[in-house]
Structure formats: structure tokens, C-alpha cells
Amino acid sequence: MAEAGYAGASIVATSEPSTPYWRLLSVLFSSFPLTPALAYRLLRAAYELYRFDREVMALGGDVDLILTGEMRNLKRDVALGTFVGPAFEAQVETERGKGTIRFVVTREGIAEMAERATATLN
């Protein structure tokens, strides 16, 4: 899967993380169900916004995902039960239609994406 979005230092995912996506991000609201491919794509984009302290990012699909839209870093931490982390909102259009997704990237998600980014550099 190739990374779409902006041309900064991006994480190119050769495979999805081994940890289930529901441990890496926690959905606060979604107007349609997330597929694993969409969840991992949102996770990668959210991590880039978090890592580079950016506010907005254009979203594009991957080889196996039809996706357009925009993601916003809400610049605040949210706690949902035992899940704590930065909050994001995505306005997306997929083959399933248009929708809004608000979610939290868990600390485990941040750690796993940081590890993947470091491995990509080495």
C-alpha cells in the first residue's frame, strides 16, 4: 500500500500493523462502519498529523481502498474508558458513501506507528 496525502516524510505501510485496529484507535462517532483497511488508513494519516503537529491533511486511497476526504487534528487528548490519546475527525467519501468519523488514536497506536516509522528509516 502506498501512502497518499501530502509529500512530507510519510510512513509507507507495506502491511497493516499486527495489532488489531480496535486497540490502536477507538471510534467516538462514525456515520458508517469502518473496515479494517479504512481504519488503518485513518490511523496512518492521524499519526502523520500528530507526529508533525499539523492541523489538516488531505486523504487519498490506497491500492485496495477507494477514499477521498480530509482529516483534522482536533489538538486535544480524549479519554474513553481505558483508551487515551489525541482526537481526530475525518470527512471521507468511500465506495460506501460520504461520512464523518471521529476517533482517538490510543497511546498503543502512537507507539506502534512510531516504531514502524523508525523501522522505515533504518
Backbone bond lengths (Angstrom), bond angles and torsions (degrees), N, CA, C in turn:
res aa  C-N    CA-C-N  psi(-1)  N-CA   C-N-CA  omega(-1)  CA-C   N-CA-C  phi
1 M - - - 1.446 - - 1.515 109.36 -
2 A 1.277 116.48 129.09 1.457 121.01 178.03 1.514 109.34 -94.53
3 E 1.291 115.84 147.00 1.460 121.12 -179.18 1.517 109.44 -79.88
4 A 1.312 116.65 133.03 1.456 122.00 173.35 1.512 107.59 -110.38
5 G 1.304 117.92 166.67 1.460 119.48 179.99 1.507 108.91 124.07
6 Y 1.323 118.06 -128.39 1.455 119.33 179.53 1.512 109.91 -98.79
7 A 1.309 115.80 164.54 1.455 121.22 -171.43 1.519 112.88 -92.79
8 G 1.323 118.31 20.28 1.462 120.92 177.48 1.513 110.62 -71.84
9 A 1.303 116.88 -169.02 1.460 121.24 176.95 1.522 107.86 -67.63
10 S 1.313 115.85 103.88 1.458 119.12 -173.89 1.514 111.12 -109.83
11 I 1.316 113.17 159.55 1.454 120.58 175.73 1.511 106.24 -90.24
12 V 1.300 117.20 117.70 1.453 120.18 177.11 1.511 106.59 -96.22
13 A 1.300 115.45 116.81 1.461 120.47 -176.30 1.517 109.61 -88.84
14 T 1.313 117.18 114.51 1.452 120.41 174.65 1.511 110.27 -84.50
15 S 1.320 116.64 -18.45 1.459 121.98 173.94 1.522 107.52 -158.08
16 E 1.310 114.60 162.91 1.453 118.78 177.99 1.527 109.35 -73.24
17 P 1.332 117.69 153.23 1.461 119.98 177.05 1.529 110.50 -57.27
18 S 1.313 116.39 152.29 1.462 120.62 -179.22 1.530 111.82 -75.36
19 T 1.312 117.25 -22.70 1.464 121.52 178.43 1.528 109.04 -76.44
20 P 1.333 119.23 137.38 1.469 120.70 178.03 1.526 111.01 -57.66
21 Y 1.333 116.13 140.02 1.469 119.65 -175.59 1.517 113.05 -58.94
22 W 1.317 118.81 -29.52 1.468 120.94 -178.41 1.523 112.85 -69.55
23 R 1.335 117.83 -11.08 1.464 120.35 172.68 1.525 111.18 -94.31
24 L 1.331 117.25 -13.97 1.458 122.15 -177.23 1.516 112.39 -98.48
25 L 1.330 116.09 -26.99 1.452 119.86 174.62 1.518 109.12 -143.68
26 S 1.308 115.13 149.43 1.462 121.43 -179.19 1.528 107.82 -123.73
27 V 1.327 115.82 122.01 1.456 121.48 -176.35 1.521 110.00 -79.10
28 L 1.325 115.70 126.84 1.462 121.73 175.64 1.521 110.04 -89.30
29 F 1.335 116.17 -37.96 1.462 122.00 179.79 1.522 108.14 -157.67
30 S 1.317 116.65 138.90 1.451 121.51 172.64 1.516 108.87 -148.64
31 S 1.326 116.39 134.20 1.452 120.16 179.72 1.525 111.98 -83.20
32 F 1.342 117.34 -2.48 1.462 121.74 171.09 1.521 108.97 -155.82
33 P 1.346 117.69 158.78 1.472 120.05 -177.14 1.529 112.04 -64.96
34 L 1.325 115.48 142.99 1.457 120.75 176.70 1.521 109.55 -86.41
35 T 1.311 115.10 138.68 1.461 120.26 169.71 1.526 106.43 -90.52
36 P 1.327 118.15 159.40 1.474 118.93 176.08 1.538 112.21 -56.41
37 A 1.331 118.28 -40.09 1.468 120.78 -179.21 1.525 110.80 -62.80
38 L 1.328 117.91 -43.46 1.464 121.23 178.28 1.525 110.96 -66.14
39 A 1.317 117.37 -42.36 1.467 121.12 179.65 1.531 111.09 -60.66
40 Y 1.334 117.32 -45.02 1.461 119.35 179.61 1.533 111.45 -67.78
41 R 1.330 117.72 -34.54 1.469 120.38 177.71 1.531 110.56 -65.92
42 L 1.334 115.95 -43.03 1.464 120.21 176.54 1.524 111.05 -63.48
43 L 1.318 116.96 -39.38 1.461 121.39 178.48 1.525 110.63 -60.45
44 R 1.325 117.43 -46.41 1.467 120.21 -179.61 1.525 111.24 -62.55
45 A 1.335 116.73 -43.56 1.463 119.94 179.89 1.527 111.01 -65.79
46 A 1.329 116.64 -43.06 1.466 120.43 179.41 1.530 110.83 -61.71
47 Y 1.326 116.51 -41.15 1.460 119.22 179.65 1.531 110.48 -62.67
48 E 1.333 117.61 -40.84 1.467 119.40 178.46 1.525 111.30 -63.20
49 L 1.328 117.29 -42.59 1.468 119.79 176.67 1.524 110.52 -60.86
50 Y 1.315 116.84 -44.06 1.467 122.69 -179.97 1.536 110.73 -64.93
51 R 1.305 115.74 -48.70 1.466 121.78 -175.52 1.528 112.25 -61.82
52 F 1.328 116.85 -41.20 1.457 120.78 -176.75 1.528 112.53 -101.34
53 D 1.332 116.85 9.32 1.464 123.86 177.67 1.529 111.68 51.68
54 R 1.312 115.33 46.33 1.462 121.92 178.46 1.525 109.24 -97.89
55 E 1.322 115.91 158.51 1.462 120.36 -178.00 1.519 113.72 -96.10
56 V 1.334 117.83 -38.32 1.460 121.92 -173.59 1.514 110.21 -136.81
57 M 1.331 115.76 147.03 1.457 121.32 178.51 1.522 109.17 -146.76
58 A 1.321 116.58 135.95 1.461 121.12 173.88 1.526 108.29 -74.33
59 L 1.319 115.84 141.56 1.460 121.12 178.62 1.516 109.96 -107.10
60 G 1.303 114.98 140.94 1.456 122.12 173.89 1.508 108.23 -136.14
61 G 1.300 116.51 165.06 1.462 121.06 -176.96 1.505 113.17 -80.97
62 D 1.292 113.58 179.16 1.456 123.28 174.72 1.522 107.28 -113.77
63 V 1.291 116.39 -176.25 1.456 121.19 179.13 1.531 110.80 -56.01
64 D 1.335 117.12 -39.45 1.465 121.06 -175.65 1.528 113.48 -106.85
65 L 1.343 118.08 18.31 1.460 120.86 -175.51 1.520 110.52 -144.27
66 I 1.325 116.53 124.44 1.455 121.96 174.89 1.526 106.76 -91.63
67 L 1.326 116.44 117.13 1.457 120.76 -174.36 1.524 110.75 -156.66
68 T 1.330 115.44 133.96 1.460 121.68 167.81 1.521 106.54 -138.01
69 G 1.306 115.86 157.90 1.456 118.77 177.73 1.500 112.61 151.42
70 E 1.336 114.29 -159.23 1.455 121.58 -176.49 1.527 109.36 -145.33
71 M 1.309 115.57 141.76 1.461 120.79 177.35 1.515 109.37 -119.26
72 R 1.336 114.88 141.95 1.472 122.07 178.05 1.522 109.87 -119.54
73 N 1.329 114.53 136.55 1.456 121.69 170.99 1.528 105.28 -84.86
74 L 1.321 117.58 117.04 1.465 120.70 -177.45 1.523 112.64 -77.67
75 K 1.334 116.69 -4.48 1.475 122.88 173.74 1.529 113.28 57.09
76 R 1.326 115.90 38.11 1.467 119.37 173.59 1.517 108.84 -152.42
77 D 1.315 114.73 150.63 1.460 120.85 176.50 1.524 109.17 -88.80
78 V 1.307 115.37 145.33 1.459 122.32 -178.75 1.520 107.78 -129.51
79 A 1.330 116.14 143.22 1.464 121.53 174.97 1.525 107.84 -114.25
80 L 1.310 115.72 129.13 1.458 122.45 177.05 1.521 106.21 -132.06
81 G 1.334 116.02 94.73 1.468 119.35 -173.94 1.512 109.44 64.28
82 T 1.328 116.11 -122.26 1.465 120.28 -179.84 1.522 112.51 -91.17
83 F 1.338 117.71 -4.54 1.456 121.49 178.79 1.517 109.51 -90.18
84 V 1.337 116.28 124.54 1.461 122.67 179.33 1.517 107.72 -133.62
85 G 1.339 116.03 136.98 1.452 118.80 177.05 1.509 111.60 171.00
86 P 1.340 115.84 -176.79 1.454 120.86 -179.41 1.535 111.50 -70.58
87 A 1.344 116.20 146.45 1.462 121.85 -177.28 1.527 110.83 -102.51
88 F 1.338 115.37 146.85 1.462 123.12 -178.57 1.517 109.40 -139.19
89 E 1.338 115.02 158.02 1.460 121.08 175.15 1.517 108.06 -135.45
90 A 1.317 116.23 132.57 1.458 121.47 178.86 1.522 109.99 -122.50
91 Q 1.320 115.44 132.25 1.461 123.12 169.72 1.519 104.46 -102.22
92 V 1.329 117.26 114.14 1.462 120.32 -172.27 1.523 111.51 -128.44
93 E 1.332 113.45 158.70 1.454 121.48 168.97 1.518 106.84 -131.04
94 T 1.309 115.69 124.20 1.460 122.30 179.77 1.526 108.31 -125.72
95 E 1.321 116.15 -176.62 1.458 120.11 175.59 1.530 111.30 -62.98
96 R 1.331 117.60 -16.11 1.465 122.88 177.71 1.522 112.95 -89.10
97 G 1.324 117.64 -5.94 1.456 121.81 -179.83 1.515 111.96 117.72
98 K 1.349 115.66 -169.30 1.461 122.10 -179.79 1.519 109.74 -91.68
99 G 1.340 115.20 151.47 1.448 118.31 177.62 1.513 113.38 -169.76
100 T 1.323 114.14 172.19 1.459 123.53 177.79 1.517 108.37 -118.69
101 I 1.315 115.64 137.51 1.462 121.33 177.88 1.516 107.70 -132.23
102 R 1.328 116.95 123.42 1.465 122.48 173.25 1.518 106.51 -112.85
103 F 1.330 115.65 133.64 1.458 118.66 -176.19 1.516 112.00 -153.83
104 V 1.321 114.43 165.15 1.456 123.65 177.09 1.526 107.51 -114.09
105 V 1.321 117.40 132.38 1.460 120.78 170.42 1.519 105.98 -88.69
106 T 1.321 116.84 121.30 1.460 120.69 -176.59 1.531 110.47 -71.65
107 R 1.306 115.98 161.76 1.472 120.05 176.67 1.527 110.02 -59.17
108 E 1.331 116.83 -35.33 1.465 120.71 175.98 1.532 110.07 -63.15
109 G 1.334 116.44 -39.31 1.458 120.52 177.63 1.514 112.18 -64.43
110 I 1.325 116.63 -43.77 1.472 121.20 177.65 1.529 109.81 -60.88
111 A 1.323 116.65 -45.37 1.469 120.92 -178.63 1.528 111.12 -63.46
112 E 1.328 117.13 -43.15 1.462 119.61 -179.07 1.528 111.23 -66.93
113 M 1.322 117.67 -41.71 1.454 120.08 179.04 1.523 110.91 -67.23
114 A 1.329 118.46 -36.98 1.467 121.33 176.76 1.526 110.40 -62.94
115 E 1.313 116.10 -40.94 1.462 121.18 178.71 1.528 110.09 -63.71
116 R 1.312 117.30 -42.18 1.468 121.48 178.22 1.523 111.11 -65.19
117 A 1.342 117.02 -39.69 1.464 120.77 178.96 1.525 110.65 -64.43
118 T 1.325 116.56 -41.13 1.463 121.12 178.04 1.513 110.88 -65.01
119 A 1.333 117.38 -42.54 1.462 121.73 179.44 1.527 110.85 -63.53
120 T 1.337 118.08 -34.87 1.444 122.28 178.81 1.521 111.18 -66.17
121 L 1.335 117.03 -35.59 1.448 121.42 179.72 1.523 112.98 -73.83
122 N 1.310 117.34 -25.81 1.469 120.96 -176.91 1.486 113.19 -90.31
